Amino acid sequence: MNASATQQPLNPGDQAAPGTPGSGEGICPLCSGCGKTPDGKDCPNCGGSGRIIEGIGGG
Ligand SMILES: [Zn+2]
């Protein structure tokens, strides 16, 4: 029950928390980085940021 104020809420498209080792920022595949859907609404996958956190490596 100790809410971390510094923790950013993850978007549905995020695969890892920001700053997670082995992860990196990537272009949202749903909106192609524009952060908007064709309807002009905020992209639900990335939360309108146009970018998601991808899990990279995974070796
Ligand atoms: Zn998006």
N, CA, C, O and the ligand as a Tripos MOL2 file, in Angstrom:
@<TRIPOS>MOLECULE
protein
  237   235    60     0     0
PROTEIN
NO_CHARGES

@<TRIPOS>ATOM
      1 N           0.8050   -1.1940    0.0000 N.3       1 MET1
      2 CA          0.0000    0.0000    0.0000 C.3       1 MET1
      3 C           0.8450    1.2530    0.0000 C.2       1 MET1
      4 O           0.3670    2.3330    0.3480 O.2       1 MET1
      5 N           2.0800    1.1150   -0.3840 N.am      2 ASN2
      6 CA          2.9650    2.2680   -0.4290 C.3       2 ASN2
      7 C           3.1010    2.7210   -1.8690 C.2       2 ASN2
      8 O           3.9750    2.2630   -2.6050 O.2       2 ASN2
      9 N           2.2270    3.6200   -2.2500 N.am      3 ALA3
     10 CA          2.2220    4.0850   -3.6360 C.3       3 ALA3
     11 C           3.4660    4.8970   -3.9240 C.2       3 ALA3
     12 O           3.7930    5.8550   -3.2240 O.2       3 ALA3
     13 N           4.1340    4.4910   -4.9550 N.am      4 SER4
     14 CA          5.3440    5.2130   -5.3210 C.3       4 SER4
     15 C           5.0040    6.3680   -6.2380 C.2       4 SER4
     16 O           4.4950    6.1620   -7.3400 O.2       4 SER4
     17 N           5.2740    7.5560   -5.8010 N.am      5 ALA5
     18 CA          4.8900    8.7260   -6.5730 C.3       5 ALA5
     19 C           5.7620    8.8990   -7.8040 C.2       5 ALA5
     20 O           5.3660    9.5450   -8.7750 O.2       5 ALA5
     21 N           6.9390    8.3220   -7.7550 N.am      6 THR6
     22 CA          7.8520    8.4980   -8.8810 C.3       6 THR6
     23 C           7.6240    7.4540   -9.9650 C.2       6 THR6
     24 O           8.1250    7.5840  -11.0820 O.2       6 THR6
     25 N           6.8680    6.4250   -9.6260 N.am      7 GLN7
     26 CA          6.6200    5.3600  -10.5900 C.3       7 GLN7
     27 C           5.6050    5.8270  -11.6250 C.2       7 GLN7
     28 O           4.4770    6.1800  -11.2800 O.2       7 GLN7
     29 N           5.9930    5.8280  -12.8530 N.am      8 GLN8
     30 CA          5.0560    6.2060  -13.8990 C.3       8 GLN8
     31 C           4.1530    5.0180  -14.2210 C.2       8 GLN8
     32 O           4.6160    3.8790  -14.2890 O.2       8 GLN8
     33 N           2.8750    5.2860  -14.4190 N.am      9 PRO9
     34 CA          1.9710    4.2030  -14.7990 C.3       9 PRO9
     35 C           2.3210    3.6810  -16.1840 C.2       9 PRO9
     36 O           2.5960    4.4520  -17.1030 O.2       9 PRO9
     37 N           2.3060    2.3950  -16.3130 N.am     10 LEU10
     38 CA          2.6380    1.8000  -17.5930 C.3      10 LEU10
     39 C           1.4550    1.8850  -18.5410 C.2      10 LEU10
     40 O           0.2990    1.7390  -18.1450 O.2      10 LEU10
     41 N           1.7710    2.1210  -19.7710 N.am     11 ASN11
     42 CA          0.7470    2.0630  -20.7980 C.3      11 ASN11
     43 C           0.5940    0.6190  -21.2520 C.2      11 ASN11
     44 O           1.4940   -0.1990  -21.0630 O.2      11 ASN11
     45 N          -0.5520    0.3100  -21.8510 N.am     12 PRO12
     46 CA         -0.7810   -1.0710  -22.2970 C.3      12 PRO12
     47 C           0.3050   -1.5870  -23.2280 C.2      12 PRO12
     48 O           0.5940   -2.7830  -23.2550 O.2      12 PRO12
     49 N           0.8990   -0.6900  -23.9830 N.am     13 GLY13
     50 CA          1.9240   -1.1210  -24.9380 C.3      13 GLY13
     51 C           3.2880   -1.2870  -24.3220 C.2      13 GLY13
     52 O           4.1980   -1.8260  -24.9530 O.2      13 GLY13
     53 N           3.4430   -0.8280  -23.0880 N.am     14 ASP14
     54 CA          4.7430   -0.9420  -22.4550 C.3      14 ASP14
     55 C           5.0190   -2.3700  -22.0460 C.2      14 ASP14
     56 O           4.1550   -3.0560  -21.5010 O.2      14 ASP14
     57 N           6.2150   -2.8020  -22.3120 N.am     15 GLN15
     58 CA          6.5930   -4.1600  -21.9500 C.3      15 GLN15
     59 C           7.4790   -4.1880  -20.7150 C.2      15 GLN15
     60 O           7.7600   -5.2500  -20.1600 O.2      15 GLN15
     61 N           7.9090   -3.0230  -20.2990 N.am     16 ALA16
     62 CA          8.7620   -2.9460  -19.1210 C.3      16 ALA16
     63 C           8.6520   -1.5520  -18.5390 C.2      16 ALA16
     64 O           8.2570   -0.6130  -19.2310 O.2      16 ALA16
     65 N           8.9940   -1.4170  -17.2900 N.am     17 ALA17
     66 CA          8.9680   -0.1150  -16.6610 C.3      17 ALA17
     67 C          10.1230    0.7220  -17.1870 C.2      17 ALA17
     68 O          11.1870    0.1910  -17.5040 O.2      17 ALA17
     69 N           9.9130    2.0340  -17.2800 N.am     18 PRO18
     70 CA         10.9950    2.9110  -17.7340 C.3      18 PRO18
     71 C          12.2320    2.7420  -16.8700 C.2      18 PRO18
     72 O          12.1460    2.7350  -15.6420 O.2      18 PRO18
     73 N          13.3680    2.6090  -17.5060 N.am     19 GLY19
     74 CA         14.6080    2.4600  -16.7760 C.3      19 GLY19
     75 C          14.9750    1.0250  -16.4930 C.2      19 GLY19
     76 O          16.0190    0.7450  -15.9030 O.2      19 GLY19
     77 N          14.1160    0.1120  -16.9130 N.am     20 THR20
     78 CA         14.4230   -1.2910  -16.7020 C.3      20 THR20
     79 C          15.6050   -1.7030  -17.5820 C.2      20 THR20
     80 O          15.5930   -1.4710  -18.7910 O.2      20 THR20
     81 N          16.6140   -2.3080  -16.9810 N.am     21 PRO21
     82 CA         17.7590   -2.7650  -17.7820 C.3      21 PRO21
     83 C          17.3350   -3.7140  -18.8890 C.2      21 PRO21
     84 O          16.5580   -4.6410  -18.6580 O.2      21 PRO21
     85 N          17.8420   -3.4850  -20.0750 N.am     22 GLY22
     86 CA         17.5040   -4.3400  -21.2000 C.3      22 GLY22
     87 C          16.2840   -3.8830  -21.9520 C.2      22 GLY22
     88 O          15.8990   -4.4860  -22.9540 O.2      22 GLY22
     89 N          15.6670   -2.8080  -21.4680 N.am     23 SER23
     90 CA         14.5020   -2.2940  -22.1670 C.3      23 SER23
     91 C          14.8610   -0.9730  -22.8260 C.2      23 SER23
     92 O          15.8680   -0.3470  -22.4950 O.2      23 SER23
     93 N          14.0390   -0.5720  -23.7390 N.am     24 GLY24
     94 CA         14.3000    0.6750  -24.4230 C.3      24 GLY24
     95 C          13.0350    1.2510  -24.9990 C.2      24 GLY24
     96 O          12.0130    0.5780  -25.1290 O.2      24 GLY24
     97 N          13.1320    2.5170  -25.3410 N.am     25 GLU25
     98 CA         11.9640    3.1820  -25.8800 C.3      25 GLU25
     99 C          11.8080    2.8440  -27.3580 C.2      25 GLU25
    100 O          12.7860    2.7660  -28.1010 O.2      25 GLU25
    101 N          10.5780    2.6490  -27.7590 N.am     26 GLY26
    102 CA         10.3220    2.3370  -29.1420 C.3      26 GLY26
    103 C           9.0820    3.0410  -29.6390 C.2      26 GLY26
    104 O           8.2710    3.5440  -28.8610 O.2      26 GLY26
    105 N           8.9540    3.0640  -30.9410 N.am     27 ILE27
    106 CA          7.7780    3.6940  -31.5260 C.3      27 ILE27
    107 C           6.5790    2.7840  -31.3480 C.2      27 ILE27
    108 O           6.6460    1.5780  -31.5860 O.2      27 ILE27
    109 N           5.4840    3.3880  -30.9250 N.am     28 CYS28
    110 CA          4.2620    2.6270  -30.7460 C.3      28 CYS28
    111 C           3.7970    2.0740  -32.0960 C.2      28 CYS28
    112 O           3.6250    2.8290  -33.0530 O.2      28 CYS28
    113 N           3.5970    0.7660  -32.1670 N.am     29 PRO29
    114 CA          3.2080    0.1670  -33.4430 C.3      29 PRO29
    115 C           1.7640    0.4540  -33.8120 C.2      29 PRO29
    116 O           1.3620    0.2960  -34.9650 O.2      29 PRO29
    117 N           0.9940    0.8750  -32.8290 N.am     30 LEU30
    118 CA         -0.4280    1.0760  -33.0940 C.3      30 LEU30
    119 C          -0.6790    2.4160  -33.7770 C.2      30 LEU30
    120 O          -1.5220    2.5180  -34.6690 O.2      30 LEU30
    121 N           0.0500    3.4350  -33.3580 N.am     31 CYS31
    122 CA         -0.1690    4.7740  -33.9090 C.3      31 CYS31
    123 C           1.0400    5.2480  -34.7010 C.2      31 CYS31
    124 O           1.0590    6.3790  -35.1860 O.2      31 CYS31
    125 N           2.0350    4.4060  -34.8330 N.am     32 SER32
    126 CA          3.2430    4.7330  -35.5810 C.3      32 SER32
    127 C           3.9530    5.9540  -35.0180 C.2      32 SER32
    128 O           4.6500    6.6660  -35.7410 O.2      32 SER32
    129 N           3.7720    6.1910  -33.7270 N.am     33 GLY33
    130 CA          4.5290    7.2350  -33.0670 C.3      33 GLY33
    131 C           3.8590    8.5940  -33.0350 C.2      33 GLY33
    132 O           4.4060    9.5440  -32.4730 O.2      33 GLY33
    133 N           2.6800    8.6970  -33.6320 N.am     34 CYS34
    134 CA          2.0240   10.0040  -33.6390 C.3      34 CYS34
    135 C           1.2260   10.2180  -32.3600 C.2      34 CYS34
    136 O           0.8810   11.3510  -32.0240 O.2      34 CYS34
    137 N           0.9330    9.1370  -31.6480 N.am     35 GLY35
    138 CA          0.2240    9.2550  -30.3800 C.3      35 GLY35
    139 C          -1.2780    9.4240  -30.5360 C.2      35 GLY35
    140 O          -1.9930    9.5810  -29.5470 O.2      35 GLY35
    141 N          -1.7450    9.3930  -31.7340 N.am     36 LYS36
    142 CA         -3.1730    9.5670  -31.9810 C.3      36 LYS36
    143 C          -3.7000    8.4200  -32.8300 C.2      36 LYS36
    144 O          -2.9940    7.8520  -33.6630 O.2      36 LYS36
    145 N          -4.9420    8.1080  -32.5910 N.am     37 THR37
    146 CA         -5.6060    7.1450  -33.4530 C.3      37 THR37
    147 C          -6.1300    7.8810  -34.6820 C.2      37 THR37
    148 O          -6.1850    9.1110  -34.6950 O.2      37 THR37
    149 N          -6.5140    7.1320  -35.7140 N.am     38 PRO38
    150 CA         -7.1010    7.7870  -36.8960 C.3      38 PRO38
    151 C          -8.3160    8.6380  -36.5610 C.2      38 PRO38
    152 O          -8.6910    9.5250  -37.3280 O.2      38 PRO38
    153 N          -8.9260    8.3690  -35.4230 N.am     39 ASP39
    154 CA        -10.0860    9.1560  -35.0060 C.3      39 ASP39
    155 C          -9.6930   10.4550  -34.3310 C.2      39 ASP39
    156 O         -10.5490   11.2810  -34.0130 O.2      39 ASP39
    157 N          -8.4080   10.6370  -34.1140 N.am     40 GLY40
    158 CA         -7.9490   11.8550  -33.4750 C.3      40 GLY40
    159 C          -7.9280   11.7740  -31.9620 C.2      40 GLY40
    160 O          -7.7790   12.7840  -31.2750 O.2      40 GLY40
    161 N          -8.0790   10.5600  -31.4500 N.am     41 LYS41
    162 CA         -8.0470   10.3770  -29.9980 C.3      41 LYS41
    163 C          -6.6620    9.9100  -29.5660 C.2      41 LYS41
    164 O          -5.8510    9.4710  -30.3810 O.2      41 LYS41
    165 N          -6.4140   10.0160  -28.2690 N.am     42 ASP42
    166 CA         -5.1530    9.5280  -27.7560 C.3      42 ASP42
    167 C          -5.0550    8.0280  -27.9810 C.2      42 ASP42
    168 O          -6.0020    7.2800  -27.7370 O.2      42 ASP42
    169 N          -3.9140    7.6140  -28.4430 N.am     43 CYS43
    170 CA         -3.6950    6.2030  -28.7000 C.3      43 CYS43
    171 C          -3.7650    5.4190  -27.3860 C.2      43 CYS43
    172 O          -3.0580    5.7520  -26.4350 O.2      43 CYS43
    173 N          -4.5980    4.3970  -27.3230 N.am     44 PRO44
    174 CA         -4.7530    3.6330  -26.0870 C.3      44 PRO44
    175 C          -3.5560    2.7430  -25.7830 C.2      44 PRO44
    176 O          -3.3760    2.2920  -24.6510 O.2      44 PRO44
    177 N          -2.7560    2.5010  -26.7800 N.am     45 ASN45
    178 CA         -1.6240    1.5950  -26.5770 C.3      45 ASN45
    179 C          -0.4620    2.2740  -25.8750 C.2      45 ASN45
    180 O           0.2140    1.6710  -25.0400 O.2      45 ASN45
    181 N          -0.2360    3.5270  -26.2180 N.am     46 CYS46
    182 CA          0.9110    4.2500  -25.6660 C.3      46 CYS46
    183 C           0.4630    5.4100  -24.7980 C.2      46 CYS46
    184 O           1.2980    6.1220  -24.2390 O.2      46 CYS46
    185 N          -0.8310    5.6100  -24.6760 N.am     47 GLY47
    186 CA         -1.3370    6.6900  -23.8430 C.3      47 GLY47
    187 C          -1.1640    8.0470  -24.4740 C.2      47 GLY47
    188 O          -1.2410    9.0650  -23.7860 O.2      47 GLY47
    189 N          -0.9310    8.0830  -25.7700 N.am     48 GLY48
    190 CA         -0.8190    9.3570  -26.4640 C.3      48 GLY48
    191 C           0.6090    9.8700  -26.5600 C.2      48 GLY48
    192 O           0.8530   10.9430  -27.1110 O.2      48 GLY48
    193 N           1.5470    9.1070  -26.0260 N.am     49 SER49
    194 CA          2.9410    9.5550  -26.0680 C.3      49 SER49
    195 C           3.6000    9.2000  -27.3930 C.2      49 SER49
    196 O           4.5940    9.8100  -27.7890 O.2      49 SER49
    197 N           3.0440    8.2210  -28.0650 N.am     50 GLY50
    198 CA          3.6290    7.8010  -29.3280 C.3      50 GLY50
    199 C           4.7950    6.8360  -29.1550 C.2      50 GLY50
    200 O           5.3410    6.3160  -30.1280 O.2      50 GLY50
    201 N           5.1570    6.6120  -27.9230 N.am     51 ARG51
    202 CA          6.2960    5.7130  -27.6850 C.3      51 ARG51
    203 C           5.9300    4.7060  -26.6110 C.2      51 ARG51
    204 O           5.1130    4.9790  -25.7320 O.2      51 ARG51
    205 N           6.5330    3.5670  -26.6950 N.am     52 ILE52
    206 CA          6.3260    2.5310  -25.7030 C.3      52 ILE52
    207 C           7.7020    2.0360  -25.2200 C.2      52 ILE52
    208 O           8.7340    2.2770  -25.8470 O.2      52 ILE52
    209 N           7.6660    1.3500  -24.1050 N.am     53 ILE53
    210 CA          8.8970    0.7490  -23.6080 C.3      53 ILE53
    211 C           8.9340   -0.7040  -24.0630 C.2      53 ILE53
    212 O           8.0770   -1.5090  -23.6990 O.2      53 ILE53
    213 N           9.9400   -1.0190  -24.8610 N.am     54 GLU54
    214 CA         10.0530   -2.3630  -25.3730 C.3      54 GLU54
    215 C          11.0820   -3.1500  -24.5830 C.2      54 GLU54
    216 O          12.0940   -2.6130  -24.1320 O.2      54 GLU54
    217 N          10.8060   -4.4120  -24.4300 N.am     55 GLY55
    218 CA         11.8110   -5.2830  -23.8460 C.3      55 GLY55
    219 C          12.8080   -5.6610  -24.9280 C.2      55 GLY55
    220 O          12.4610   -6.3160  -25.9100 O.2      55 GLY55
    221 N          14.0400   -5.2430  -24.7380 N.am     56 ILE56
    222 CA         15.0580   -5.4920  -25.7610 C.3      56 ILE56
    223 C          16.0540   -6.5370  -25.2360 C.2      56 ILE56
    224 O          16.3350   -6.6120  -24.0400 O.2      56 ILE56
    225 N          16.5550   -7.3080  -26.1370 N.am     57 GLY57
    226 CA         17.5490   -8.2890  -25.7510 C.3      57 GLY57
    227 C          16.8770   -9.6050  -25.3850 C.2      57 GLY57
    228 O          16.5320  -10.4010  -26.2580 O.2      57 GLY57
    229 N          16.6990   -9.8200  -24.1110 N.am     58 GLY58
    230 CA         16.0680  -11.0520  -23.6890 C.3      58 GLY58
    231 C          16.8730  -12.2540  -24.0980 C.2      58 GLY58
    232 O          16.3420  -13.2300  -24.6270 O.2      58 GLY58
    233 N          18.1420  -12.1750  -23.8510 N.am     59 GLY59
    234 CA         19.0060  -13.2090  -24.3240 C.3      59 GLY59
    235 C          19.1220  -14.4000  -23.4460 C.2      59 GLY59
    236 O          19.8450  -15.3400  -23.7750 O.2      59 GLY59
    237 ZN          0.3770    4.6370  -29.7500 Zn       60 ZN60
@<TRIPOS>BOND
     1     1     2 1
     2     2     3 1
     3     3     4 2
     4     3     5 am
     5     5     6 1
     6     6     7 1
     7     7     8 2
     8     7     9 am
     9     9    10 1
    10    10    11 1
    11    11    12 2
    12    11    13 am
    13    13    14 1
    14    14    15 1
    15    15    16 2
    16    15    17 am
    17    17    18 1
    18    18    19 1
    19    19    20 2
    20    19    21 am
    21    21    22 1
    22    22    23 1
    23    23    24 2
    24    23    25 am
    25    25    26 1
    26    26    27 1
    27    27    28 2
    28    27    29 am
    29    29    30 1
    30    30    31 1
    31    31    32 2
    32    31    33 am
    33    33    34 1
    34    34    35 1
    35    35    36 2
    36    35    37 am
    37    37    38 1
    38    38    39 1
    39    39    40 2
    40    39    41 am
    41    41    42 1
    42    42    43 1
    43    43    44 2
    44    43    45 am
    45    45    46 1
    46    46    47 1
    47    47    48 2
    48    47    49 am
    49    49    50 1
    50    50    51 1
    51    51    52 2
    52    51    53 am
    53    53    54 1
    54    54    55 1
    55    55    56 2
    56    55    57 am
    57    57    58 1
    58    58    59 1
    59    59    60 2
    60    59    61 am
    61    61    62 1
    62    62    63 1
    63    63    64 2
    64    63    65 am
    65    65    66 1
    66    66    67 1
    67    67    68 2
    68    67    69 am
    69    69    70 1
    70    70    71 1
    71    71    72 2
    72    71    73 am
    73    73    74 1
    74    74    75 1
    75    75    76 2
    76    75    77 am
    77    77    78 1
    78    78    79 1
    79    79    80 2
    80    79    81 am
    81    81    82 1
    82    82    83 1
    83    83    84 2
    84    83    85 am
    85    85    86 1
    86    86    87 1
    87    87    88 2
    88    87    89 am
    89    89    90 1
    90    90    91 1
    91    91    92 2
    92    91    93 am
    93    93    94 1
    94    94    95 1
    95    95    96 2
    96    95    97 am
    97    97    98 1
    98    98    99 1
    99    99   100 2
   100    99   101 am
   101   101   102 1
   102   102   103 1
   103   103   104 2
   104   103   105 am
   105   105   106 1
   106   106   107 1
   107   107   108 2
   108   107   109 am
   109   109   110 1
   110   110   111 1
   111   111   112 2
   112   111   113 am
   113   113   114 1
   114   114   115 1
   115   115   116 2
   116   115   117 am
   117   117   118 1
   118   118   119 1
   119   119   120 2
   120   119   121 am
   121   121   122 1
   122   122   123 1
   123   123   124 2
   124   123   125 am
   125   125   126 1
   126   126   127 1
   127   127   128 2
   128   127   129 am
   129   129   130 1
   130   130   131 1
   131   131   132 2
   132   131   133 am
   133   133   134 1
   134   134   135 1
   135   135   136 2
   136   135   137 am
   137   137   138 1
   138   138   139 1
   139   139   140 2
   140   139   141 am
   141   141   142 1
   142   142   143 1
   143   143   144 2
   144   143   145 am
   145   145   146 1
   146   146   147 1
   147   147   148 2
   148   147   149 am
   149   149   150 1
   150   150   151 1
   151   151   152 2
   152   151   153 am
   153   153   154 1
   154   154   155 1
   155   155   156 2
   156   155   157 am
   157   157   158 1
   158   158   159 1
   159   159   160 2
   160   159   161 am
   161   161   162 1
   162   162   163 1
   163   163   164 2
   164   163   165 am
   165   165   166 1
   166   166   167 1
   167   167   168 2
   168   167   169 am
   169   169   170 1
   170   170   171 1
   171   171   172 2
   172   171   173 am
   173   173   174 1
   174   174   175 1
   175   175   176 2
   176   175   177 am
   177   177   178 1
   178   178   179 1
   179   179   180 2
   180   179   181 am
   181   181   182 1
   182   182   183 1
   183   183   184 2
   184   183   185 am
   185   185   186 1
   186   186   187 1
   187   187   188 2
   188   187   189 am
   189   189   190 1
   190   190   191 1
   191   191   192 2
   192   191   193 am
   193   193   194 1
   194   194   195 1
   195   195   196 2
   196   195   197 am
   197   197   198 1
   198   198   199 1
   199   199   200 2
   200   199   201 am
   201   201   202 1
   202   202   203 1
   203   203   204 2
   204   203   205 am
   205   205   206 1
   206   206   207 1
   207   207   208 2
   208   207   209 am
   209   209   210 1
   210   210   211 1
   211   211   212 2
   212   211   213 am
   213   213   214 1
   214   214   215 1
   215   215   216 2
   216   215   217 am
   217   217   218 1
   218   218   219 1
   219   219   220 2
   220   219   221 am
   221   221   222 1
   222   222   223 1
   223   223   224 2
   224   223   225 am
   225   225   226 1
   226   226   227 1
   227   227   228 2
   228   227   229 am
   229   229   230 1
   230   230   231 1
   231   231   232 2
   232   231   233 am
   233   233   234 1
   234   234   235 1
   235   235   236 2
@<TRIPOS>SUBSTRUCTURE
     1 MET1         2 RESIDUE 1 A MET
     2 ASN2         6 RESIDUE 1 A ASN
     3 ALA3        10 RESIDUE 1 A ALA
     4 SER4        14 RESIDUE 1 A SER
     5 ALA5        18 RESIDUE 1 A ALA
     6 THR6        22 RESIDUE 1 A THR
     7 GLN7        26 RESIDUE 1 A GLN
     8 GLN8        30 RESIDUE 1 A GLN
     9 PRO9        34 RESIDUE 1 A PRO
    10 LEU10       38 RESIDUE 1 A LEU
    11 ASN11       42 RESIDUE 1 A ASN
    12 PRO12       46 RESIDUE 1 A PRO
    13 GLY13       50 RESIDUE 1 A GLY
    14 ASP14       54 RESIDUE 1 A ASP
    15 GLN15       58 RESIDUE 1 A GLN
    16 ALA16       62 RESIDUE 1 A ALA
    17 ALA17       66 RESIDUE 1 A ALA
    18 PRO18       70 RESIDUE 1 A PRO
    19 GLY19       74 RESIDUE 1 A GLY
    20 THR20       78 RESIDUE 1 A THR
    21 PRO21       82 RESIDUE 1 A PRO
    22 GLY22       86 RESIDUE 1 A GLY
    23 SER23       90 RESIDUE 1 A SER
    24 GLY24       94 RESIDUE 1 A GLY
    25 GLU25       98 RESIDUE 1 A GLU
    26 GLY26      102 RESIDUE 1 A GLY
    27 ILE27      106 RESIDUE 1 A ILE
    28 CYS28      110 RESIDUE 1 A CYS
    29 PRO29      114 RESIDUE 1 A PRO
    30 LEU30      118 RESIDUE 1 A LEU
    31 CYS31      122 RESIDUE 1 A CYS
    32 SER32      126 RESIDUE 1 A SER
    33 GLY33      130 RESIDUE 1 A GLY
    34 CYS34      134 RESIDUE 1 A CYS
    35 GLY35      138 RESIDUE 1 A GLY
    36 LYS36      142 RESIDUE 1 A LYS
    37 THR37      146 RESIDUE 1 A THR
    38 PRO38      150 RESIDUE 1 A PRO
    39 ASP39      154 RESIDUE 1 A ASP
    40 GLY40      158 RESIDUE 1 A GLY
    41 LYS41      162 RESIDUE 1 A LYS
    42 ASP42      166 RESIDUE 1 A ASP
    43 CYS43      170 RESIDUE 1 A CYS
    44 PRO44      174 RESIDUE 1 A PRO
    45 ASN45      178 RESIDUE 1 A ASN
    46 CYS46      182 RESIDUE 1 A CYS
    47 GLY47      186 RESIDUE 1 A GLY
    48 GLY48      190 RESIDUE 1 A GLY
    49 SER49      194 RESIDUE 1 A SER
    50 GLY50      198 RESIDUE 1 A GLY
    51 ARG51      202 RESIDUE 1 A ARG
    52 ILE52      206 RESIDUE 1 A ILE
    53 ILE53      210 RESIDUE 1 A ILE
    54 GLU54      214 RESIDUE 1 A GLU
    55 GLY55      218 RESIDUE 1 A GLY
    56 ILE56      222 RESIDUE 1 A ILE
    57 GLY57      226 RESIDUE 1 A GLY
    58 GLY58      230 RESIDUE 1 A GLY
    59 GLY59      234 RESIDUE 1 A GLY
    60 ZN60       237 GROUP 0 **** ****
